[in-house]
Amino acid sequence: MSMKRTENVKCPHCGKTSEFTVWDSINTDIDPDMEKAVRDRSAFLFHCPECGDETYFDYGFLYHNMTSKIMIQYADSDEMAEEFLDAIKESENMEMLEDIVNNDYTVRVVRSRNRLIEKLMIFDAGLDDRIIEIYKFMVLLKYQKEKEECEDPELYFYCGDDGKKAVFIYESGEYICSSGLDDGLYKELAERYGNMLPEMQKGEMFIDENWAYSFLTGNVEEEQ
């Protein structure tokens, strides 16, 4: 099911307070319009009825697509992340966990709106986000080696309307460069690491840079 509520928010432009719809959970099978609204960020867009100014308000929520069997918790705080993980653990004998396990759901936790949209772009392209994170980490290592001074670079996967895929590198919010990812390279990475992925713990829902580091360093040690 989908759950939403109304909050009073202050317009940063005119200071007037108005109502804004906040979603606690979005089931795109029930509310199909929200599938696009999350991706184009209109789900976060506030239009001030007083002055007409538009601004984005961030909030965490559960994204659930039953058809694609995807469940992503966007946790905008440590507390929200812990609550979601506790809810999964405490539901061992409940219908939700049975559905997740028996129907081969992909369950993830992300900590920013941009990371949520990135995950959706990966899954929309029919790709495994674990392979993507492995590639992103390899790109990061190469970038850091070639550039002596880096200001906490952030890497994001992107797939264009033409199907071309790449990893974009940003520093301080500004685009720096990109590294392409063609189908051949993705297949090569999937063949190299794919047989190791099923050994992952079912509770590993944070698939990110830290996960890729742990995965790669662990498997490098085993191969030596």
trRosetta pair geometry for C-beta under 8 A, 3 or more apart (Angstrom, degrees):
i j d omega theta_ij theta_ji phi_ij phi_ji
1 25 7.1 69 94 96 63 127
1 27 5.8 -137 166 -4 5 142
1 30 6.5 38 -134 -21 43 169
2 23 6.9 -47 -172 -149 98 109
2 25 5.9 -158 -138 100 44 77
2 26 5.4 22 -124 -128 103 39
2 27 4.7 -124 -55 25 80 85
2 30 5.2 -153 -11 85 107 128
2 31 4.9 29 -45 -7 163 126
2 34 7.3 140 -122 9 144 159
3 23 7.0 120 85 -165 54 64
3 24 4.3 -36 97 61 109 108
3 25 4.7 50 30 37 95 93
4 21 5.6 10 175 -175 126 99
4 22 6.6 162 -158 85 75 42
4 23 4.7 -38 -99 -103 92 62
4 24 6.7 -171 -91 11 33 75
5 21 7.6 157 82 -151 30 58
5 22 5.6 -22 66 65 79 92
5 24 6.7 45 -1 -26 103 107
6 19 5.0 -10 -173 -164 114 111
6 20 7.1 139 -157 66 64 35
6 21 6.0 -38 -99 -96 67 57
6 22 7.4 147 -111 18 16 82
7 19 7.3 140 74 -152 32 59
7 20 5.5 -33 68 65 83 88
7 22 5.1 31 -2 -10 118 127
8 17 5.1 23 176 176 106 112
8 18 7.1 166 -147 85 67 16
8 19 6.2 -44 -95 -92 58 54
8 20 7.5 122 -125 16 13 86
9 17 6.9 169 84 -147 25 68
9 18 6.6 -30 62 65 74 66
9 19 7.8 86 18 -153 80 13
9 20 4.5 4 8 2 125 136
9 46 6.2 -83 86 -126 146 157
9 57 5.9 -63 -133 -89 160 156
10 15 6.1 -13 -176 -155 107 44
10 16 7.2 164 -149 84 64 24
10 17 5.2 -37 -92 -90 68 74
11 14 4.9 13 95 46 131 81
11 15 6.3 -55 70 -2 82 13
11 16 5.1 13 23 54 119 73
11 17 7.6 -147 -1 -79 77 26
11 18 6.6 40 -42 12 102 109
11 46 7.5 -158 -103 127 75 125
11 48 4.1 50 -107 -104 137 135
11 50 6.5 -136 0 48 156 117
11 51 6.4 151 147 31 158 115
11 53 5.9 114 -171 63 118 119
11 55 7.2 143 -148 18 66 129
12 15 7.9 30 -145 -72 16 50
12 53 7.6 -121 64 123 72 143
12 55 5.6 94 27 -76 114 171
13 48 6.5 -130 47 2 116 160
13 51 5.6 -138 102 87 121 148
13 53 3.7 112 15 -19 157 174
13 55 7.2 -177 -23 -36 101 125
14 48 6.4 144 27 165 116 155
14 50 5.5 -136 83 103 153 123
14 51 4.0 158 -34 -26 139 141
14 53 6.7 171 -12 9 95 129
16 48 6.7 110 65 -163 109 116
16 50 4.1 44 57 7 161 166
16 51 7.0 154 20 -13 125 99
18 46 7.8 142 79 -176 114 112
18 48 6.1 152 15 -138 147 63
18 49 5.6 151 -128 24 150 100
18 50 6.7 -154 -53 -15 127 102
20 46 5.1 -31 -115 -112 127 112
20 57 6.2 45 161 36 158 155
22 57 7.9 -76 -91 112 97 125
22 59 5.1 -34 -147 95 108 175
22 61 7.8 -174 169 -68 76 122
23 26 5.1 28 164 -59 146 96
23 34 7.2 105 -92 -143 163 142
23 43 6.7 -39 9 -175 132 117
23 59 7.6 143 51 95 61 123
23 61 4.8 37 104 -125 87 160
24 61 5.6 180 -170 -125 17 92
24 62 7.2 13 143 18 59 90
25 61 5.9 -175 -82 -177 31 92
25 62 4.1 -9 -117 59 88 103
25 63 7.9 -165 -156 -66 59 23
25 64 6.5 14 -178 1 101 117
26 31 6.2 -90 -157 65 82 125
26 34 4.8 -139 -159 135 127 147
26 38 6.8 171 86 -57 166 130
26 43 7.7 -29 -77 -140 154 151
26 61 6.1 61 -9 137 94 131
26 62 7.1 -175 27 90 61 57
26 63 5.4 -8 62 -115 105 59
26 64 6.7 172 88 29 53 73
27 30 4.3 47 92 20 110 110
27 31 6.4 102 72 20 63 86
27 64 4.8 -26 -103 79 68 109
27 65 7.8 151 -158 -87 52 33
27 66 6.8 22 -163 -21 101 103
28 31 6.4 -72 -121 74 34 66
28 32 5.8 68 176 -112 72 45
28 34 5.9 -133 -105 76 74 92
28 35 4.1 74 -145 -70 129 99
28 63 7.5 25 -31 -170 107 81
28 64 7.1 -169 6 87 77 52
28 65 4.7 -10 42 -100 122 83
28 66 8.0 -164 59 13 75 70
28 67 7.8 -83 89 22 102 105
29 32 7.1 19 -134 -71 18 82
29 65 6.8 123 -35 -150 86 52
29 66 4.6 -35 -17 35 145 109
29 67 5.8 143 -85 -24 110 96
31 34 4.4 38 119 1 111 119
32 35 5.7 -29 -168 2 53 116
33 36 6.5 -58 -171 40 47 101
33 37 6.1 45 139 -23 74 115
34 37 4.8 -57 -137 43 45 118
34 38 6.1 50 162 -26 74 96
34 43 6.2 67 -150 -94 83 126
35 38 6.6 -54 -157 28 22 105
35 39 7.0 12 150 -9 56 112
35 65 7.2 73 -108 -97 111 116
36 39 5.7 -64 -150 42 36 109
36 40 5.9 7 164 3 75 111
36 42 7.8 8 121 35 80 120
37 40 6.6 -63 -133 51 24 90
37 41 8.0 -91 170 77 51 9
37 42 4.7 -89 -145 73 75 96
37 43 4.0 101 138 -56 101 90
38 41 7.6 21 179 -80 28 32
38 43 5.0 0 -82 3 53 146
38 63 6.4 85 -133 -113 167 128
38 116 7.3 -89 176 133 114 122
38 117 7.2 -171 146 -92 83 83
38 120 7.0 145 114 -56 117 168
39 117 6.3 123 -131 -135 52 96
39 120 6.1 -129 -93 115 93 146
39 121 7.9 123 -136 -67 104 79
41 44 5.4 -50 -174 40 75 108
41 45 6.4 91 129 -43 79 99
41 56 6.6 -29 168 -117 116 130
41 113 7.5 74 -117 161 98 129
41 117 7.5 -23 -66 -80 89 144
42 45 4.9 -46 -144 16 48 125
44 56 4.7 34 127 -158 108 92
44 57 5.9 -157 -174 63 78 53
44 58 6.3 14 -149 -93 131 45
44 59 7.4 178 -118 23 92 82
44 113 6.7 14 -59 -135 159 151
45 54 6.0 -4 -171 -170 101 107
45 55 7.7 156 -150 84 58 25
45 56 5.8 -41 -94 -97 55 71
46 54 6.8 160 81 -152 52 56
46 55 5.4 -19 59 66 102 74
46 56 7.1 157 11 -109 84 18
46 57 5.2 52 -27 -8 124 111
47 52 7.3 -18 -175 -152 86 43
47 53 8.0 171 -152 87 47 36
47 54 5.3 -17 -101 -100 67 87
48 51 5.1 3 108 48 132 79
48 52 6.2 -48 75 10 88 10
48 53 4.7 20 25 52 129 77
48 54 7.3 -142 6 -74 80 37
48 55 7.7 38 -32 12 104 97
49 52 8.0 31 -143 -71 16 48
58 76 6.3 147 142 -120 106 145
58 113 5.8 -118 -130 -35 104 131
59 76 6.4 -111 -160 -1 27 153
60 73 7.5 29 178 171 107 75
60 74 4.9 -158 -142 108 70 79
60 75 5.2 41 -146 -132 144 24
60 76 3.7 -146 -46 2 105 92
60 77 6.8 -113 -12 10 147 76
60 80 4.9 70 101 159 161 169
61 73 8.0 -140 114 -148 28 56
61 74 5.8 15 48 53 56 105
62 71 6.9 -9 -175 -168 99 88
62 72 7.5 160 -158 84 53 44
62 73 5.2 -24 -106 -104 77 73
62 74 7.6 -164 -83 24 27 69
62 84 7.3 157 -87 -115 108 122
63 70 7.5 -21 117 120 96 99
63 71 7.2 162 87 -154 59 40
63 72 4.5 -6 58 60 108 93
63 73 7.7 -166 23 -79 71 25
63 74 6.7 57 -13 -14 105 101
63 116 6.7 124 -7 -164 144 118
63 120 7.6 -66 141 -75 159 116
64 70 7.4 175 -147 94 36 61
64 71 5.0 8 -110 -112 78 81
64 72 8.0 -165 -70 28 45 58
65 68 4.3 12 116 41 125 105
65 69 7.3 -46 97 9 79 16
65 70 4.6 17 50 52 104 96
65 71 7.8 -154 31 -69 59 49
66 69 7.0 23 -169 -80 33 49
68 123 6.7 91 165 156 138 124
69 103 5.6 -152 -125 137 126 107
69 104 6.3 41 153 89 154 71
69 105 4.8 -135 176 -109 91 60
69 106 6.4 97 118 11 83 77
70 105 7.2 163 -90 -163 19 79
70 106 5.1 -15 -113 65 69 103
70 123 5.7 67 -100 -174 149 165
71 100 7.1 -61 21 -109 143 106
71 105 5.8 13 7 175 109 127
71 106 7.2 170 31 87 64 54
71 107 4.8 -9 71 -110 104 77
71 108 7.5 162 92 26 57 61
72 107 7.6 174 -81 -156 42 42
72 108 4.8 -10 -115 67 82 96
72 109 7.5 163 -162 -90 61 24
72 110 6.2 9 -178 3 109 108
72 116 6.1 137 135 -137 136 86
72 119 5.7 143 -115 104 150 149
72 120 7.4 -107 12 -62 159 84
73 80 7.5 -173 165 146 113 97
73 81 7.2 137 117 -115 126 57
73 84 4.4 71 -148 -139 170 164
73 108 7.4 -160 29 98 67 50
73 109 4.8 -16 66 -112 102 75
73 110 7.4 171 85 27 52 63
73 205 7.8 29 32 155 109 137
74 110 5.5 -25 -110 70 65 96
74 111 7.8 147 -160 -103 61 11
74 112 7.7 -66 -155 93 99 12
74 113 6.6 49 -160 -94 142 52
74 115 7.8 152 -122 77 91 92
74 116 4.5 -17 -88 -75 120 137
75 78 7.7 70 148 -104 123 14
75 80 4.0 176 -146 100 86 104
75 81 3.7 115 143 -66 168 75
75 84 6.2 -119 -75 5 121 134
75 109 5.7 4 0 -168 121 101
75 110 7.2 161 26 76 74 41
75 111 6.0 -34 74 -104 84 62
76 80 6.2 42 43 30 57 152
76 111 7.4 119 -108 -166 33 56
76 112 7.8 82 -110 -105 72 40
77 80 4.7 98 56 3 83 100
77 81 7.2 -147 94 -3 47 85
78 81 5.7 -57 -153 37 35 112
78 82 6.2 32 153 -17 69 108
79 82 5.8 -57 -147 39 30 110
79 83 6.2 32 155 -22 65 108
80 83 5.7 -52 -145 35 31 114
80 84 6.5 31 156 -19 63 104
81 84 6.0 -57 -153 34 29 109
81 85 6.4 23 154 -13 65 109
81 109 5.6 91 -137 -179 94 138
81 111 7.1 -15 -70 -93 132 91
82 85 5.8 -58 -145 41 32 108
82 86 6.0 33 156 -20 67 109
83 86 5.7 -55 -144 38 28 112
83 87 6.3 32 154 -24 63 106
84 87 5.6 -53 -149 32 31 113
84 88 6.7 31 152 -18 64 102
84 109 6.3 153 90 -104 141 118
85 88 5.7 -51 -152 33 34 111
85 89 6.4 30 152 -15 66 107
85 109 7.2 -27 -61 -59 95 153
85 203 7.8 67 -151 -165 102 101
85 205 7.2 -164 -98 38 94 139
86 89 5.7 -57 -146 40 33 110
86 90 5.9 23 159 -14 69 113
87 90 6.0 -59 -137 43 26 105
87 91 6.2 22 160 -22 61 116
88 91 6.1 -69 -149 34 25 108
88 96 7.9 -113 -117 116 59 119
88 97 6.6 117 -163 -93 65 101
88 100 7.7 -11 -141 17 102 171
88 107 7.3 120 -114 163 143 155
88 203 7.7 146 114 -126 133 83
88 205 7.8 148 0 -41 171 150
89 92 7.1 -6 176 -48 42 93
89 203 7.8 32 -81 -118 94 122
91 94 3.8 -68 -164 41 85 126
91 96 5.1 -20 162 61 151 110
91 97 4.5 161 111 -28 96 112
92 97 5.8 -57 -118 73 22 168
93 97 7.6 19 -1 53 12 128
94 97 5.6 88 63 13 78 97
94 98 7.2 -146 100 -4 40 95
95 98 5.5 -62 -148 40 35 114
95 99 6.2 37 156 -23 70 105
96 99 5.9 -57 -154 34 29 111
96 100 6.5 28 151 -20 64 106
97 100 5.4 -51 -148 34 37 114
97 101 6.2 27 158 -12 69 107
98 101 6.1 -60 -144 43 28 103
98 102 5.6 9 167 -3 68 120
99 102 6.4 -61 -125 49 21 98
99 103 5.4 -8 -179 10 62 124
99 105 6.8 55 126 -36 76 132
100 103 6.9 -62 -121 50 9 91
100 105 4.2 -74 -142 38 62 135
100 107 5.9 10 -151 -45 125 132
101 105 7.6 -35 -36 24 22 97
101 202 7.5 7 -105 -154 94 146
106 123 7.0 179 82 -109 155 129
106 129 8.0 117 -174 12 134 117
107 205 5.4 -51 118 -118 88 112
108 119 5.9 -167 91 -145 157 151
108 129 7.2 11 -89 61 149 160
108 205 5.4 165 -131 -174 31 78
108 206 7.6 110 -161 -94 72 26
108 207 6.0 -66 -125 23 110 103
109 205 4.6 68 -1 125 95 112
109 206 5.5 -39 66 -77 101 72
110 115 3.9 -173 -170 112 123 115
110 116 4.9 179 74 -69 146 65
110 119 6.0 -132 -54 -20 142 137
110 208 7.8 130 -119 -73 71 117
111 115 6.3 37 49 38 56 151
112 115 4.5 94 58 5 84 102
112 116 7.1 -141 97 -7 47 83
113 116 5.5 -49 -152 30 35 115
113 117 6.6 30 153 -14 66 104
114 117 5.9 -56 -149 39 33 108
114 118 6.3 38 150 -23 65 106
114 156 6.8 -71 161 -105 112 135
115 118 5.4 -49 -145 35 35 116
115 119 6.5 40 154 -22 65 100
115 208 7.5 -14 -147 -107 136 114
116 119 5.8 -54 -154 32 30 111
116 120 6.6 27 151 -16 64 106
117 120 5.6 -52 -148 37 35 113
117 121 6.4 39 151 -23 65 104
118 121 5.6 -55 -150 34 32 113
118 122 6.5 35 151 -21 65 103
118 156 5.3 -122 -101 -152 131 91
118 157 5.6 111 -166 48 101 87
119 122 5.6 -54 -152 33 33 112
119 123 6.4 22 155 -10 67 107
119 129 6.1 -1 -132 -102 78 147
120 123 5.9 -57 -144 43 32 105
120 124 5.9 39 154 -26 66 108
121 124 5.6 -49 -141 34 29 115
121 125 6.5 25 156 -16 61 107
121 157 6.4 -179 94 103 118 98
121 158 6.8 -31 151 -127 156 39
121 159 5.5 170 172 27 103 101
122 125 6.0 -66 -158 37 27 107
122 127 5.1 -91 -174 71 77 107
122 128 8.0 -51 164 97 114 12
122 129 4.7 85 126 -90 155 86
122 132 5.4 -95 -127 -10 130 165
122 157 5.7 56 -75 89 98 150
122 159 7.8 143 -89 -14 38 124
123 126 7.5 50 -177 -73 38 23
123 127 7.3 -112 -86 53 26 65
123 129 7.1 -28 -57 -47 80 107
124 159 7.3 -164 84 63 103 139
125 159 4.7 171 -75 -62 135 171
125 163 8.0 130 -133 -141 102 66
125 165 6.9 88 -155 -90 159 124
127 131 6.7 -113 176 64 96 115
127 132 5.9 81 134 -49 129 115
127 186 6.8 -80 -127 -159 117 140
128 131 4.4 75 79 6 103 106
128 132 7.0 -178 93 -9 54 85
128 190 6.8 118 30 -111 130 106
128 194 7.9 121 33 -110 167 90
128 197 7.4 -14 173 -142 147 168
129 132 5.2 -52 -147 39 42 117
129 133 6.2 45 154 -22 71 101
129 207 5.3 102 112 111 114 140
130 133 5.8 -50 -146 35 31 109
130 134 6.6 36 151 -21 62 103
130 193 7.9 -143 128 123 104 127
130 197 5.6 125 101 -126 155 124
130 200 7.6 -115 -107 -55 153 153
130 207 5.6 -86 -84 -154 71 133
130 211 7.6 -89 -126 127 82 129
130 212 7.9 163 -162 -88 60 81
130 215 7.6 137 -168 -89 102 172
131 134 5.6 -52 -152 33 33 115
131 135 6.5 31 152 -16 65 105
131 186 6.5 81 139 -159 135 80
131 189 5.3 123 -163 116 102 116
131 190 5.3 -15 -109 -82 149 77
131 193 6.7 160 -107 71 79 123
131 194 7.5 -3 -79 -78 117 80
132 135 5.8 -56 -151 38 32 109
132 136 6.2 35 151 -22 66 106
132 157 5.2 -15 -172 -74 130 150
132 181 7.9 46 -124 -169 78 171
133 136 5.4 -49 -142 36 34 115
133 137 6.4 36 156 -22 64 102
133 207 5.7 -149 -21 160 154 86
133 208 6.3 -160 -130 -150 134 13
133 209 6.8 -146 -162 -78 101 37
133 211 6.2 18 139 78 155 106
133 212 4.2 -149 142 -62 97 119
134 137 5.9 -56 -152 33 28 109
134 138 6.7 29 150 -18 62 105
134 189 6.2 163 94 -176 126 126
134 193 6.0 -163 -112 25 174 172
134 212 5.2 -178 -88 -138 44 107
134 215 6.8 -79 -91 92 98 134
134 216 6.6 137 -136 -66 88 109
135 138 5.6 -54 -152 35 35 113
135 139 6.4 36 151 -19 67 104
135 167 6.7 -167 122 -45 103 140
135 181 6.1 66 158 -112 156 129
135 185 7.6 93 -121 138 133 112
135 186 7.5 -44 -56 -103 151 68
135 189 5.8 -45 -67 -102 102 170
136 139 5.6 -54 -150 36 33 112
136 140 6.3 37 150 -23 65 105
136 155 4.7 154 -164 115 106 137
136 157 6.7 -85 -71 -57 120 91
136 167 5.4 173 -106 -132 76 142
136 209 7.0 -93 110 -94 118 81
136 212 6.8 -147 68 -48 92 172
137 140 5.4 -49 -148 33 35 116
137 141 6.5 37 153 -20 65 101
137 209 6.1 140 -88 -142 95 70
137 212 3.8 -172 -33 129 141 136
137 213 6.2 -170 -139 -64 142 63
137 216 6.4 -157 106 -11 146 146
138 141 5.9 -51 -150 33 32 111
138 142 6.6 30 153 -15 63 106
139 142 5.8 -58 -151 38 32 110
139 143 6.1 33 152 -21 67 109
139 155 6.2 135 87 -134 121 149
139 167 5.1 165 28 85 172 149
139 169 7.3 -146 142 -66 117 113
139 179 4.7 -166 -129 41 127 154
140 143 5.6 -56 -145 37 30 112
140 144 6.2 26 158 -16 66 108
140 153 6.7 176 -132 86 90 121
140 155 5.7 -105 -69 -27 100 144
140 169 7.9 153 -97 -110 65 112
140 209 7.2 47 -18 -134 166 117
141 144 5.9 -57 -145 39 28 108
141 145 6.3 29 155 -21 63 108
142 145 5.7 -57 -149 35 30 112
142 146 6.3 19 157 -12 65 110
142 179 7.8 97 71 -93 135 154
143 146 6.1 -63 -146 41 28 103
143 147 6.0 -15 168 19 67 111
143 150 7.1 86 129 -98 99 142
143 153 6.3 -74 118 65 143 172
143 169 5.9 163 -117 -116 159 157
143 177 7.8 175 -118 63 116 118
144 147 6.5 -70 -128 59 24 81
144 150 5.6 -72 -112 -9 77 149
144 153 7.6 -145 -70 23 86 131
147 150 5.5 95 103 -68 115 92
150 153 5.2 -54 -177 -23 121 104
150 171 6.7 -132 -165 -106 73 127
151 171 4.8 92 63 -170 97 110
151 172 5.6 0 110 -38 135 98
152 171 7.2 128 71 -137 55 75
152 172 7.9 95 63 -58 92 61
153 169 5.3 -11 -172 -167 124 98
153 170 6.7 145 -159 73 68 42
153 171 5.2 -45 -99 -80 72 84
153 176 7.1 -60 -126 17 113 148
154 169 7.5 147 76 -156 43 50
154 170 4.8 -21 62 63 93 99
154 171 7.6 163 16 -83 74 36
155 167 5.4 7 -174 176 107 110
155 168 7.0 158 -153 79 55 46
155 169 5.5 -20 -99 -99 78 67
155 170 7.7 -179 -79 20 30 74
155 209 7.6 117 43 -83 109 117
156 167 7.0 159 78 -157 33 63
156 168 5.1 -18 62 58 88 97
156 170 7.1 23 2 -3 108 114
157 165 7.1 -12 -170 -167 92 98
157 166 7.7 161 -152 89 51 38
157 167 5.7 -35 -95 -101 56 73
157 168 7.9 169 -96 16 7 79
157 181 7.7 -30 -136 22 93 151
158 165 7.1 164 88 -150 51 53
158 166 5.5 -16 62 65 95 81
158 167 7.4 151 16 -105 79 23
158 168 5.5 39 -7 -15 127 113
158 178 7.7 -58 40 -134 124 131
159 163 6.8 -19 -175 -148 98 30
159 164 7.3 166 -152 83 56 38
159 165 4.9 -16 -101 -99 81 82
160 163 6.9 -39 74 27 76 21
160 164 4.8 6 36 54 116 87
160 165 7.7 -147 12 -72 74 38
164 180 7.4 -53 -178 -139 98 101
165 180 7.2 101 88 -166 59 63
165 181 4.4 -60 111 73 106 97
165 182 7.3 161 53 -90 97 26
165 186 7.5 32 76 -51 152 132
166 178 4.5 30 160 170 132 123
166 179 6.3 157 -163 77 83 37
166 180 4.9 -47 -102 -106 92 46
166 181 5.9 169 -99 11 30 84
167 178 6.4 161 80 -159 45 73
167 179 4.9 -11 55 57 98 92
167 181 6.3 75 -22 -31 88 119
168 175 6.3 -50 -176 -132 115 97
168 177 7.9 -179 -151 100 56 32
168 178 4.8 -31 -101 -101 60 98
169 175 7.6 100 79 -158 52 56
169 176 4.7 -53 102 59 97 109
169 177 5.4 3 47 60 115 69
169 178 6.6 -172 9 -87 79 41
169 179 7.5 56 -26 -8 108 94
170 173 6.1 -6 170 -142 124 12
170 174 6.1 152 -157 70 83 30
170 175 5.7 -45 -99 -92 82 41
170 176 6.3 165 -112 -2 24 90
171 174 6.1 -29 69 59 65 85
171 176 5.4 54 3 -50 100 128
175 178 7.9 -16 -169 -48 105 93
181 185 5.8 -121 -154 80 61 126
181 186 5.9 73 166 -59 100 97
182 185 5.3 94 56 11 72 100
182 186 7.2 -136 100 -4 37 91
183 186 5.6 -55 -147 38 34 113
183 187 6.2 36 155 -21 67 106
184 187 5.8 -56 -149 36 29 111
184 188 6.4 32 152 -22 63 106
185 188 5.5 -52 -148 33 34 115
185 189 6.5 31 155 -16 66 104
186 189 5.9 -57 -151 38 31 108
186 190 6.2 31 152 -20 66 109
187 190 5.6 -55 -144 38 31 113
187 191 6.2 30 156 -19 66 106
188 191 5.9 -57 -148 36 27 108
188 192 6.3 24 154 -18 63 110
189 192 5.7 -58 -145 37 31 110
189 193 6.1 -14 171 18 68 111
190 193 6.9 -74 -132 55 21 80
190 194 4.7 40 173 -56 64 119
191 194 6.0 -21 -99 12 18 119
193 196 5.4 -63 -168 39 63 114
193 197 6.4 74 139 -43 84 96
193 215 7.9 59 -160 153 131 123
193 219 7.6 58 -125 149 95 179
194 197 5.7 -45 -154 10 39 118
195 198 7.4 -40 -168 16 38 103
196 199 6.0 -56 -176 26 54 117
196 215 7.8 126 123 -170 127 102
196 219 6.1 13 -152 -104 163 136
197 200 5.9 -17 -175 -18 56 113
200 204 5.1 -93 176 39 108 142
201 204 4.8 110 68 -26 86 99
204 207 6.9 79 143 -69 95 81
204 211 6.8 112 -177 -128 115 126
206 210 7.1 -5 132 67 118 114
206 211 6.0 176 110 -50 75 119
207 211 5.1 -83 -135 57 43 164
208 211 5.4 106 45 11 51 102
208 212 7.2 -99 115 -4 32 93
209 212 5.7 -54 -148 35 32 112
209 213 6.4 36 153 -22 65 103
210 213 5.7 -50 -149 32 33 113
210 214 6.5 29 155 -14 65 106
211 214 5.9 -59 -151 39 31 108
211 215 6.0 31 154 -20 67 110
212 215 5.6 -55 -142 39 29 113
212 216 6.0 21 163 -13 66 110
213 216 6.3 -61 -143 40 23 102
213 217 6.1 13 165 -9 63 114
214 217 6.3 -60 -138 43 23 103
214 218 5.9 24 163 -20 61 115
215 218 6.1 -65 -150 37 21 110
215 219 6.4 8 161 -9 61 113
216 219 6.1 -63 -144 42 28 103
216 220 6.2 33 157 -24 65 107
217 220 5.6 -50 -144 33 31 114
217 221 6.6 34 156 -20 63 103
218 221 5.9 -56 -155 32 30 110
218 222 6.7 26 150 -17 64 106
219 222 5.4 -49 -146 35 39 113
219 223 6.4 38 155 -20 67 104
220 223 5.9 -59 -150 35 31 108
220 224 6.6 33 153 -27 64 105
221 224 5.9 -54 -151 26 32 113
